[in-house]
Amino acid sequence: MEGSGAESVDAARERWWIGLRETEAFEYRADGHDFQRDEAVFREGFEAAMSMRDRVDRDPDADLKRRYPATYREPAFRRGYDRGRAYYRRLLADRRASPRDAA
């Protein structure tokens, strides 16, 4: 795919995060936390929320423990996870508010 000019999944994910990073850093710092120190774990939590977005009715703790055993209990991970869930809810609300034309 890359040979035909398509962007790699990793590159797309990095661009997506760059677009969100400043807002997330601002919010994190506003709560008195060190985003520079915690960014990797925070981002892991944020991305975990996005990867589990279709499981909104289930308690995610078992899945988080299984998939992220080293970090799922860290405050930065949890904060990122919560922010990721809120981000996904906003995306859904925006989609519902402005449905695309059926034509």
CORNORPE-V983059 format. One record per residue. N is the residue number from 1. SS is DSSP state (H for helix, E for strand, L for the rest). PHI is phi as a letter, one per 30 degrees, with the letter a starting at -180 (none if undefined). OMEGA is omega as a letter, one per 40 degrees, with the letter a starting at -180 (* if undefined). Layout:
BEGIN
<<N SS PHI OMEGA> <N SS PHI OMEGA>>
END
This chain:
BEGIN
<<1 L none a> <2 H d i> <3 H d i> <4 H c i> <5 L j i> <6 L d i> <7 L d i> <8 L d i> <9 H d i> <10 H d i> <11 H d i> <12 H d i> <13 H d i> <14 H d i> <15 H d i> <16 H e a> <17 H d i> <18 H e i> <19 H d a> <20 H c a> <21 H e a> <22 H d i> <23 H d a> <24 H d i> <25 H d i> <26 H e a> <27 H d a> <28 H d i> <29 H d a> <30 H d i> <31 L d i> <32 L i a> <33 L c a> <34 L c a> <35 H d a> <36 H e i> <37 H d a> <38 H c a> <39 H e a> <40 H d a> <41 H d i> <42 H e a> <43 H d i> <44 H e i> <45 H d i> <46 H d a> <47 H d i> <48 H d i> <49 H d i> <50 H d a> <51 H d a> <52 L c a> <53 L d a> <54 L d a> <55 L c a> <56 L d a> <57 L d a> <58 L c i> <59 L d a> <60 L d a> <61 H e a> <62 H d i> <63 H d i> <64 H d i> <65 H d a> <66 H d a> <67 H d a> <68 L b a> <69 L d a> <70 L d a> <71 L b a> <72 L d i> <73 L c a> <74 L d a> <75 H e a> <76 H d i> <77 H d a> <78 H d i> <79 H d i> <80 H d i> <81 H d i> <82 H d i> <83 H d i> <84 H d i> <85 H d i> <86 H d i> <87 H e i> <88 H d i> <89 H d i> <90 H d i> <91 H e i> <92 H d i> <93 H d i> <94 H d i> <95 H d i> <96 H d a> <97 H d a> <98 L b i> <99 L d i> <100 L d i> <101 L d a> <102 L d a> <103 L d *>>
END
